[in-house]
Amino acid sequence: IPCRINRVEKNPLQPPLLYGEHKLTIDEKNRLLIPSQVRKAIVPEVHGEALFLVVGKNSKLWAYPERYYQEVVASKTSDEVLPDEVDLEFDQLNFALADKVDWDKQGRVVLPQAMLDETKLHKEITLIGARNHLELWNRADWEARRSQLVAKRIEIESKMKNRSGAGQV
């Protein structure tokens, strides 16, 4: 019997557009209610039913939709049996130090205590959308950062325009 293989071109998974700022509270069991606006943007059939948590470049807790994180990390890793030092460090940062969390029926996720400790997160936080990921900030830290960003708005927009040749967003 002949076997027919359908070749499907791999299209990169488009992440949901994650935006806004949400003032939230982490409860005594380290649960965080993900706002419905955010949950609606993450389509389980497309993006998966979980979030991957990592400590981002800014030392804040970042959350990525499950399938988008898997695809991005897989595209940057080597399949070599004996990776070089850079590949090994990348794998350790993005796999050993990552955690996968599912949300419950109420839309809550349990944040690992080790990650809360590492990022020094308190109970009163602000969850921000940052295009393809979410970031968790202590509320006071986000308010200070927000003020800095607003004060530098023209400078930031000018740098982006010069970098991309694009107009204002």
Backbone torsions as a table, in degrees:
resi	resn	phi	psi	omega
1	ILE	NA	124.7	179.7
2	PRO	-67.0	144.5	179.2
3	CYS	-108.5	127.2	179.8
4	ARG	-109.3	125.9	179.5
5	ILE	-105.2	123.0	175.5
6	ASN	-87.7	115.8	177.7
7	ARG	-86.6	124.7	179.3
8	VAL	-112.7	126.5	177.0
9	GLU	-70.0	136.9	-179.5
10	LYS	-79.3	115.1	175.2
11	ASN	-99.7	130.2	179.7
12	PRO	-61.4	140.0	178.0
13	LEU	-69.1	128.3	176.8
14	GLN	-85.1	127.5	178.6
15	PRO	-73.2	156.4	172.6
16	PRO	-67.9	153.7	175.7
17	LEU	-83.1	112.8	-176.8
18	LEU	-106.2	122.4	-174.2
19	TYR	-145.9	170.9	175.3
20	GLY	93.9	172.7	176.3
21	GLU	-131.4	136.1	-173.7
22	HIS	-132.2	119.1	177.1
23	LYS	-82.2	119.4	-173.8
24	LEU	-134.4	170.9	177.8
25	THR	-128.4	134.2	172.7
26	ILE	-86.5	125.5	-176.3
27	ASP	-80.4	179.9	-175.2
28	GLU	-64.6	-17.5	177.1
29	LYS	-99.4	15.3	-178.9
30	ASN	64.3	27.9	177.1
31	ARG	-91.8	141.6	178.0
32	LEU	-126.8	126.4	176.8
33	LEU	-80.1	115.7	176.0
34	ILE	-77.0	123.9	-177.2
35	PRO	-56.9	147.3	-177.6
36	SER	-59.6	-34.8	178.1
37	GLN	-57.7	-41.0	179.9
38	VAL	-72.0	-45.4	-179.1
39	ARG	-61.3	-36.7	179.3
40	LYS	-66.8	-30.4	-180.0
41	ALA	-73.3	-26.8	-178.7
42	ILE	-95.8	100.1	-176.2
43	VAL	-83.0	115.4	-175.3
44	PRO	-54.9	-39.1	-178.9
45	GLU	-68.1	-22.9	-178.2
46	VAL	-103.0	-50.7	-171.3
47	HIS	-98.9	-5.0	-178.5
48	GLY	95.9	173.9	-175.0
49	GLU	-110.1	19.4	-177.8
50	ALA	-144.0	173.7	174.0
51	LEU	-121.9	143.9	170.7
52	PHE	-98.2	131.3	178.8
53	LEU	-106.1	133.4	175.2
54	VAL	-142.6	159.2	172.8
55	VAL	-86.9	120.9	-175.7
56	GLY	-78.9	178.0	-178.7
57	LYS	-59.7	-26.0	-179.7
58	ASN	-93.9	12.7	-179.7
59	SER	65.7	20.0	174.8
60	LYS	-100.8	159.0	176.9
61	LEU	-77.9	122.2	179.8
62	TRP	-109.1	144.9	178.0
63	ALA	-126.8	127.3	178.9
64	TYR	-115.0	144.2	170.8
65	PRO	-58.3	139.1	-171.9
66	GLU	-47.7	-59.7	-174.4
67	ARG	-69.4	-33.7	178.0
68	TYR	-64.9	-44.6	178.9
69	TYR	-60.8	-46.5	-179.6
70	GLN	-58.6	-43.4	-178.4
71	GLU	-68.1	-44.7	-178.8
72	VAL	-64.2	-46.2	-178.9
73	VAL	-66.4	-41.6	179.5
74	ALA	-63.0	-33.3	-178.6
75	SER	-71.7	-17.4	-177.2
76	LYS	-104.2	-1.6	-175.9
77	THR	-101.2	159.9	179.8
78	SER	-99.4	146.1	177.5
79	ASP	-91.9	8.0	-177.2
80	GLU	-67.9	143.8	178.5
81	VAL	-66.0	-39.7	178.4
82	LEU	-115.5	89.8	-177.3
83	PRO	-68.5	155.7	175.1
84	ASP	-76.1	177.3	-174.4
85	GLU	-60.9	-40.0	-179.6
86	VAL	-65.2	-45.2	177.9
87	ASP	-62.3	-40.8	-179.8
88	LEU	-63.0	-45.7	178.9
89	GLU	-63.7	-41.2	178.3
90	PHE	-60.3	-47.0	-179.8
91	ASP	-61.9	-41.7	179.8
92	GLN	-65.1	-42.8	178.4
93	LEU	-64.4	-42.3	-170.5
94	ASN	-97.8	-6.3	176.1
95	PHE	-120.9	-56.3	-178.4
96	ALA	-63.7	-38.3	-176.3
97	LEU	-96.5	9.4	176.9
98	ALA	-97.8	161.5	175.1
99	ASP	-142.0	144.2	179.1
100	LYS	-106.7	128.2	179.9
101	VAL	-126.2	136.8	175.2
102	ASP	-99.6	150.7	174.0
103	TRP	-96.7	151.6	-179.4
104	ASP	-85.2	-174.6	-176.7
105	LYS	-64.3	-21.8	177.6
106	GLN	-88.6	-4.6	-179.9
107	GLY	89.0	20.3	-179.7
108	ARG	-99.0	147.9	171.5
109	VAL	-120.5	150.5	175.7
110	VAL	-97.3	121.4	-179.0
111	LEU	-87.9	128.6	-179.5
112	PRO	-62.2	133.9	-178.2
113	GLN	-57.5	-39.4	-179.0
114	ALA	-60.4	-39.2	179.2
115	MET	-72.2	-35.8	176.1
116	LEU	-63.3	-41.5	179.3
117	ASP	-65.7	-46.2	-177.7
118	GLU	-61.7	-39.2	-177.6
119	THR	-92.2	-0.9	177.9
120	LYS	57.4	37.7	179.3
121	LEU	-77.4	137.3	175.9
122	HIS	-97.3	-169.8	-177.6
123	LYS	-79.5	-35.1	-179.6
124	GLU	-91.3	109.9	-175.1
125	ILE	-128.6	168.6	169.6
126	THR	-122.7	126.2	175.6
127	LEU	-95.2	123.0	179.3
128	ILE	-116.7	146.9	171.0
129	GLY	-87.9	132.8	-178.7
130	ALA	-129.9	60.8	179.3
131	ARG	70.5	-82.4	-174.0
132	ASN	-106.0	2.7	179.2
133	HIS	-149.6	168.7	175.1
134	LEU	-107.6	150.9	175.9
135	GLU	-127.8	140.0	176.8
136	LEU	-107.0	122.2	-178.2
137	TRP	-121.8	144.3	165.5
138	ASN	-59.5	139.5	-172.1
139	ARG	-56.1	-46.1	-178.8
140	ALA	-64.9	-38.7	178.6
141	ASP	-64.1	-40.7	179.4
142	TRP	-67.2	-40.3	179.5
143	GLU	-60.1	-40.7	178.3
144	ALA	-66.5	-44.4	179.4
145	ARG	-64.3	-41.2	179.9
146	ARG	-59.8	-43.8	178.4
147	SER	-62.1	-41.3	177.3
148	GLN	-60.8	-45.6	-178.2
149	LEU	-63.6	-43.8	-179.9
150	VAL	-63.0	-40.7	179.9
151	ALA	-66.1	-28.7	-177.4
152	LYS	-101.2	12.4	-173.7
153	ARG	-50.5	-50.3	-177.0
154	ILE	-64.3	-43.1	179.3
155	GLU	-62.5	-44.5	-179.9
156	ILE	-63.4	-46.8	-179.7
157	GLU	-62.7	-38.2	178.3
158	SER	-64.4	-44.7	178.5
159	LYS	-61.5	-41.2	179.6
160	MET	-67.4	-39.4	179.0
161	LYS	-62.5	-45.4	179.9
162	ASN	-66.4	-35.8	-177.6
163	ARG	-72.2	-41.0	-174.5
164	SER	-105.4	-13.5	-176.0
165	GLY	74.7	6.4	-177.7
166	ALA	-92.1	166.4	177.6
167	GLY	-83.7	-170.9	179.9
168	GLN	-65.6	145.7	178.6
169	VAL	-83.6	NA	NA
